[in-house]
Amino acid sequence: MFRHLKKDKIAFISAVVIAALALTALAAPLLAPYDPLRINLDQLRMPPSWEHWMGTDNKGRDILSRIIYGTRISLMIGFMAAAVSMLIGVVIGMAGGYVGGKLDSALTALTDMVMAFPSLLLAIGITVVLPPGLFTVMLALSLVGWASFARLSRGLVLSFKEQTFVEAARASGSSTPRILFRHILPNCMPLMVIAGSLKVGSFILAESALSFLGLGAQPPAPTWGSMISLSRSYILSAPWMVVFPGIAIAVTVLSLNILGDSLRDWLDPKMRI
């Protein structure tokens, strides 16, 4: 993978950015120059300076510190939602694809029904019903995102279950769970990992949108989307309050998408030809 990244400079830069964001999330208490929740009424809406590199918001809180702590929330939501939705989708897709019959028809109909709804609107509907918070956002994104994984895993299982190595496993007396998790799942995982890596960026963007609408983490929790939402009325008088969280979202999502494309080129045998 490292050799592949060395050949693709843009993907290498994206990997460095993601690694830096991950380290920032882990070391947020050490890197943040100020308490992200501390209100300072003497420093309201201060522009970027040597004291506050990204300025302060309408309550005098340091924007850089809030962005650093917001990295934790965004990455945690993105990766956890991708992992949970992948788990749900793989189980449903593999069950339907391998068993077939009425079970496959029912699960395929359920998958198509979920994919028929606009994902963001469906996530909004779920978060409105449940109490607002980080767990609700992760649950909503997972319940919305599993359908694409289910469709992909079902197609892979349908192609693999007729292969010679699966027929040999059946002939040797292997049970269905053993065939699925020992023989078929390892062959599905490279493409599932690619799909999951691409999904992380969209989940971070969706979390920011939900936080912007007030349906994500509740104030004073520093999330990038809520920072933009709370500062949108000051976009002309204090643009740094909106610009810096927006840049954080854009850079993170772009880096994840570029890295996901590079990971696809590295893991997918068809792309190496």
C-alpha positions in Angstrom: 0.0 0.0 0.0 2.8 2.4 0.9 4.5 1.8 -2.5 1.2 2.5 -4.2 0.7 5.7 -2.3 4.3 6.8 -3.2 3.3 6.6 -6.9 0.1 8.6 -6.3 1.2 11.9 -4.8 -2.3 13.3 -4.2 -3.4 10.1 -2.5 -0.2 10.2 -0.4 -1.0 13.8 0.7 -4.6 12.7 1.5 -3.3 9.8 3.6 -1.0 12.3 5.5 -4.0 14.6 6.1 -6.2 11.7 7.4 -3.3 10.5 9.7 -2.8 14.1 11.0 -6.6 14.4 11.7 -6.6 11.1 13.5 -3.6 12.1 15.7 -5.3 15.5 16.3 -8.5 13.7 17.5 -6.5 11.5 19.8 -4.3 14.3 21.2 -7.0 17.0 21.3 -6.5 17.9 25.0 -2.8 18.4 24.3 -3.1 20.3 21.1 -6.0 22.6 21.8 -4.7 26.0 23.1 -7.9 26.8 25.0 -10.9 25.1 26.6 -13.3 24.8 23.7 -16.3 25.4 26.0 -14.9 28.3 27.9 -16.9 31.5 27.3 -15.0 34.8 27.3 -17.2 37.8 26.9 -14.2 40.1 26.6 -13.1 38.5 23.3 -16.3 38.3 21.3 -15.9 37.7 17.5 -12.1 38.5 17.5 -10.5 38.0 14.0 -7.6 35.6 13.6 -4.5 36.8 15.5 -1.4 35.4 17.1 -3.4 34.8 20.3 -6.3 33.1 18.5 -5.1 31.7 15.2 -8.6 31.2 13.8 -10.3 33.9 15.8 -13.2 33.6 18.3 -16.9 33.0 18.0 -19.9 35.1 19.3 -19.3 33.8 22.8 -15.5 34.4 22.9 -14.6 30.7 22.5 -11.5 29.8 20.6 -12.4 28.5 17.1 -9.2 26.5 16.6 -9.8 24.6 19.9 -13.4 23.9 18.9 -12.3 22.6 15.5 -9.7 20.3 17.1 -12.2 18.8 19.5 -14.8 18.7 16.7 -12.4 16.4 14.8 -13.0 13.8 17.4 -16.7 13.8 16.9 -16.6 13.9 13.1 -14.1 11.0 12.7 -15.8 8.9 15.4 -19.2 9.3 13.8 -17.9 8.7 10.3 -15.9 5.5 11.1 -18.4 4.0 13.6 -21.4 4.6 11.3 -19.5 3.1 8.4 -18.5 0.0 10.5 -22.0 -0.6 11.9 -23.7 -0.1 8.5 -21.2 -2.4 6.8 -21.8 -5.1 9.5 -25.6 -4.8 9.0 -25.4 -4.7 5.2 -22.9 -7.7 5.0 -25.1 -9.9 7.2 -28.3 -9.1 5.2 -26.7 -9.3 1.8 -24.8 -12.5 2.5 -28.0 -14.2 4.0 -30.1 -13.2 1.0 -27.6 -14.0 -1.6 -26.6 -17.4 -0.3 -30.0 -18.7 0.9 -32.0 -17.3 -2.0 -35.7 -17.9 -2.5 -38.3 -16.0 -0.5 -35.7 -14.8 2.0 -33.7 -13.2 -0.8 -36.8 -11.6 -2.3 -37.8 -10.2 1.1 -34.4 -8.8 1.9 -33.9 -7.4 -1.6 -37.3 -5.6 -1.4 -36.3 -4.2 2.0 -33.0 -3.0 0.6 -34.6 -1.4 -2.4 -37.2 0.3 -0.2 -34.5 1.9 2.0 -32.5 3.0 -1.1 -35.6 4.5 -2.6 -35.7 7.2 0.1 -33.3 10.1 -0.1 -30.7 9.2 2.6 -30.4 12.6 4.2 -34.2 13.0 4.5 -34.5 9.5 6.0 -31.7 10.3 8.5 -33.5 13.5 9.4 -36.7 11.5 10.0 -35.0 9.1 12.3 -33.2 11.8 14.3 -36.5 13.7 14.7 -38.2 10.7 16.3 -35.3 9.8 18.7 -33.7 12.1 21.3 -31.0 14.3 19.7 -27.4 13.3 20.4 -24.3 11.6 19.0 -25.7 8.1 19.5 -28.9 9.0 17.6 -26.8 10.5 14.7 -24.7 7.3 14.5 -27.8 5.1 14.6 -29.6 7.1 12.0 -26.6 7.1 9.6 -26.1 3.3 10.1 -29.8 2.6 9.5 -29.6 4.7 6.3 -26.3 3.5 5.0 -26.5 -0.3 5.3 -28.6 -0.8 2.1 -25.7 -0.1 -0.3 -23.5 -2.6 1.5 -26.2 -5.2 1.4 -26.7 -4.8 -2.3 -22.9 -5.0 -2.9 -22.4 -8.0 -0.7 -25.4 -9.8 -2.2 -24.0 -9.5 -5.7 -20.6 -10.7 -4.5 -22.1 -13.7 -2.8 -24.2 -14.6 -5.8 -21.0 -14.7 -7.9 -18.8 -16.5 -5.4 -21.3 -19.2 -4.3 -21.1 -20.9 -7.7 -17.3 -20.9 -7.7 -15.3 -24.2 -7.5 -13.9 -23.5 -4.0 -17.4 -23.1 -2.6 -18.6 -26.3 -4.3 -15.5 -28.1 -2.9 -16.3 -26.8 0.6 -19.9 -28.1 0.3 -18.7 -31.5 -0.9 -16.4 -31.8 2.1 -19.3 -31.3 4.4 -18.7 -27.8 5.6 -21.7 -26.1 7.2 -23.4 -23.0 5.8 -21.9 -20.6 8.4 -18.4 -22.0 7.8 -18.8 -21.6 4.0 -20.0 -18.0 4.4 -17.5 -16.8 7.0 -14.5 -18.9 6.2 -14.6 -19.0 2.4 -17.0 -16.3 0.9 -16.6 -13.4 3.4 -12.8 -13.1 3.0 -13.2 -12.8 -0.7 -15.9 -10.1 -0.3 -13.9 -8.0 2.2 -11.6 -6.1 -0.1 -14.5 -4.5 -2.1 -16.4 -4.0 1.2 -13.5 -2.2 2.7 -13.3 0.0 -0.4 -17.0 0.8 -0.2 -16.7 1.5 3.6 -13.7 3.9 3.1 -15.7 5.9 0.5 -18.7 5.9 2.9 -16.9 7.5 5.8 -16.6 10.8 4.0 -20.3 10.9 3.1 -21.2 10.1 6.7 -19.1 12.9 8.0 -20.8 15.3 5.6 -24.2 13.9 6.7 -23.3 14.4 10.3 -22.3 18.0 9.7 -25.6 18.5 7.9 -27.6 17.1 10.8 -25.6 19.1 13.3 -26.3 22.2 11.2 -30.0 21.5 11.4 -29.7 21.1 15.2 -30.3 17.3 15.1 -26.8 16.2 15.9 -24.7 16.7 19.0 -26.3 19.4 21.1 -24.6 22.7 22.2 -22.1 23.4 23.6 -20.6 20.3 22.0 -18.1 21.5 19.4 -19.1 19.9 16.1 -18.2 21.4 12.7 -21.8 21.5 11.5 -23.1 23.1 14.6 -20.3 25.7 14.6 -21.4 26.7 11.1 -25.1 26.7 12.1 -24.6 28.9 15.2 -22.4 31.3 13.2 -24.3 31.7 10.0 -25.9 35.0 11.0 -22.3 36.5 11.3 -21.1 35.3 7.9 -20.7 38.9 6.7 -19.4 40.6 9.8 -17.2 37.7 11.1 -16.7 35.3 8.2 -13.9 33.4 9.9 -16.5 31.8 12.2 -18.0 30.0 9.2 -15.0 29.7 6.9 -12.7 27.6 9.1 -15.2 24.9 10.1 -16.3 24.7 6.5 -12.6 24.2 5.4 -12.2 21.5 8.0 -15.3 19.6 6.6 -14.2 20.1 3.0 -10.6 19.0 3.5 -11.6 15.9 5.6 -14.2 14.7 3.1 -12.1 15.3 0.1 -9.1 13.5 1.6 -11.2 10.5 2.6 -12.7 10.3 -0.9 -9.3 10.5 -2.6 -7.8 8.0 -0.3 -10.8 5.7 -0.9 -10.3 5.9 -4.6 -6.6 5.0 -4.2 -7.5 2.1 -1.9 -9.9 0.8 -4.6 -7.1 0.9 -7.2 -4.8 -1.0 -4.8 -7.3 -3.7 -3.6 -9.4 -4.3 -6.8 -7.5 -6.7 -9.0 -9.4 -5.5 -12.1 -8.0 -2.0 -11.6 -4.4 -3.3 -11.7 -4.7 -4.6 -15.2 
